[in-house]
Amino acid sequence: MAVMARKGVKEGRKTAVPFGPFLALGGLFGLFAGDAVVDWYLDSFA
């Protein structure tokens, strides 16, 4: 969305976004909040 806001919707949709930063953010999220998320998910079925 940031790319589309910066370049415009038409050109922003054609711009390639690297996948590495998303993997890094997901890894950090899993490192710091992963246990809480898994516990919440499992408790929602109990």
Backbone as JSON Lines, residues from 0, in Angstrom:
{"i":0,"aa":"M","n":[0.82,-1.19,0.0],"ca":[0.0,0.0,0.0],"c":[0.87,1.26,0.0]}
{"i":1,"aa":"A","n":[2.02,1.17,0.66],"ca":[2.9,2.33,0.68],"c":[3.44,2.62,-0.72]}
{"i":2,"aa":"V","n":[3.73,1.57,-1.48],"ca":[4.22,1.77,-2.85],"c":[3.13,2.39,-3.71]}
{"i":3,"aa":"M","n":[1.91,1.9,-3.55],"ca":[0.8,2.44,-4.35],"c":[0.5,3.89,-3.95]}
{"i":4,"aa":"A","n":[0.65,4.22,-2.68],"ca":[0.42,5.59,-2.25],"c":[1.5,6.52,-2.8]}
{"i":5,"aa":"R","n":[2.71,6.0,-2.92],"ca":[3.81,6.84,-3.39],"c":[3.81,7.0,-4.9]}
{"i":6,"aa":"K","n":[3.57,5.92,-5.62],"ca":[3.67,5.95,-7.08],"c":[2.33,6.08,-7.79]}
{"i":7,"aa":"G","n":[1.27,5.92,-7.08],"ca":[-0.04,5.9,-7.72],"c":[-0.49,4.46,-7.89]}
{"i":8,"aa":"V","n":[-1.78,4.25,-7.97],"ca":[-2.34,2.9,-7.99],"c":[-1.93,2.16,-9.26]}
{"i":9,"aa":"K","n":[-2.04,2.79,-10.4],"ca":[-1.79,2.09,-11.66],"c":[-0.33,1.64,-11.78]}
{"i":10,"aa":"E","n":[0.6,2.52,-11.48],"ca":[2.02,2.16,-11.56],"c":[2.46,1.33,-10.35]}
{"i":11,"aa":"G","n":[1.88,1.59,-9.19],"ca":[2.24,0.87,-7.98],"c":[1.89,-0.6,-8.01]}
{"i":12,"aa":"R","n":[0.82,-0.96,-8.72],"ca":[0.43,-2.36,-8.8],"c":[1.39,-3.16,-9.66]}
{"i":13,"aa":"K","n":[2.15,-2.5,-10.52],"ca":[3.1,-3.19,-11.39],"c":[4.5,-3.22,-10.8]}
{"i":14,"aa":"T","n":[4.71,-2.58,-9.65],"ca":[6.03,-2.51,-9.04],"c":[6.28,-3.77,-8.21]}
{"i":15,"aa":"A","n":[7.43,-4.4,-8.42],"ca":[7.79,-5.59,-7.66],"c":[8.26,-5.16,-6.27]}
{"i":16,"aa":"V","n":[7.81,-5.89,-5.26],"ca":[8.2,-5.63,-3.88],"c":[9.01,-6.84,-3.4]}
{"i":17,"aa":"P","n":[10.19,-6.63,-2.84],"ca":[10.99,-7.76,-2.37],"c":[10.31,-8.51,-1.24]}
{"i":18,"aa":"F","n":[10.52,-9.83,-1.22],"ca":[9.87,-10.68,-0.24],"c":[10.65,-10.77,1.06]}
{"i":19,"aa":"G","n":[11.94,-10.47,1.03],"ca":[12.81,-10.58,2.2],"c":[12.35,-9.76,3.4]}
{"i":20,"aa":"P","n":[11.99,-8.48,3.23],"ca":[11.54,-7.71,4.39],"c":[10.3,-8.3,5.07]}
{"i":21,"aa":"F","n":[9.4,-8.88,4.28],"ca":[8.22,-9.5,4.88],"c":[8.61,-10.72,5.7]}
{"i":22,"aa":"L","n":[9.58,-11.5,5.21],"ca":[10.07,-12.65,5.97],"c":[10.74,-12.21,7.26]}
{"i":23,"aa":"A","n":[11.52,-11.15,7.2],"ca":[12.2,-10.64,8.39],"c":[11.2,-10.14,9.42]}
{"i":24,"aa":"L","n":[10.19,-9.41,9.0],"ca":[9.17,-8.92,9.94],"c":[8.37,-10.07,10.54]}
{"i":25,"aa":"G","n":[8.05,-11.06,9.72],"ca":[7.34,-12.23,10.24],"c":[8.18,-13.0,11.24]}
{"i":26,"aa":"G","n":[9.47,-13.1,10.99],"ca":[10.37,-13.77,11.93],"c":[10.45,-13.04,13.25]}
{"i":27,"aa":"L","n":[10.55,-11.73,13.2],"ca":[10.58,-10.95,14.44],"c":[9.27,-11.06,15.2]}
{"i":28,"aa":"F","n":[8.17,-11.02,14.48],"ca":[6.87,-11.17,15.12],"c":[6.76,-12.53,15.79]}
{"i":29,"aa":"G","n":[7.2,-13.58,15.09],"ca":[7.16,-14.92,15.66],"c":[8.07,-15.06,16.86]}
{"i":30,"aa":"L","n":[9.21,-14.39,16.83],"ca":[10.15,-14.46,17.94],"c":[9.59,-13.81,19.2]}
{"i":31,"aa":"F","n":[8.98,-12.65,19.04],"ca":[8.53,-11.9,20.21],"c":[7.08,-12.19,20.62]}
{"i":32,"aa":"A","n":[6.2,-12.54,19.68],"ca":[4.79,-12.71,20.01],"c":[4.27,-14.08,19.62]}
{"i":33,"aa":"G","n":[5.11,-14.97,19.15],"ca":[4.67,-16.26,18.64],"c":[3.95,-17.12,19.67]}
{"i":34,"aa":"D","n":[4.52,-17.23,20.87],"ca":[3.91,-18.06,21.91],"c":[2.52,-17.55,22.3]}
{"i":35,"aa":"A","n":[2.39,-16.25,22.41],"ca":[1.09,-15.67,22.77],"c":[0.06,-15.92,21.68]}
{"i":36,"aa":"V","n":[0.46,-15.83,20.44],"ca":[-0.47,-16.06,19.33],"c":[-0.9,-17.52,19.28]}
{"i":37,"aa":"V","n":[0.04,-18.44,19.46],"ca":[-0.29,-19.86,19.44],"c":[-1.2,-20.2,20.61]}
{"i":38,"aa":"D","n":[-0.92,-19.68,21.79],"ca":[-1.78,-19.93,22.95],"c":[-3.18,-19.39,22.73]}
{"i":39,"aa":"W","n":[-3.28,-18.18,22.18],"ca":[-4.6,-17.61,21.89],"c":[-5.36,-18.47,20.9]}
{"i":40,"aa":"Y","n":[-4.67,-18.94,19.86],"ca":[-5.31,-19.74,18.82],"c":[-5.8,-21.06,19.4]}
{"i":41,"aa":"L","n":[-4.99,-21.74,20.19],"ca":[-5.4,-23.01,20.77],"c":[-6.49,-22.85,21.81]}
{"i":42,"aa":"D","n":[-6.48,-21.76,22.55],"ca":[-7.53,-21.51,23.55],"c":[-8.85,-21.16,22.91]}
{"i":43,"aa":"S","n":[-8.85,-20.7,21.67],"ca":[-10.11,-20.35,21.02],"c":[-10.92,-21.6,20.66]}
{"i":44,"aa":"F","n":[-10.31,-22.77,20.65],"ca":[-11.02,-24.0,20.34],"c":[-11.41,-24.78,21.6]}
{"i":45,"aa":"A","n":[-10.91,-24.39,22.73],"ca":[-11.19,-25.11,23.98],"c":[-12.42,-24.59,24.69]}
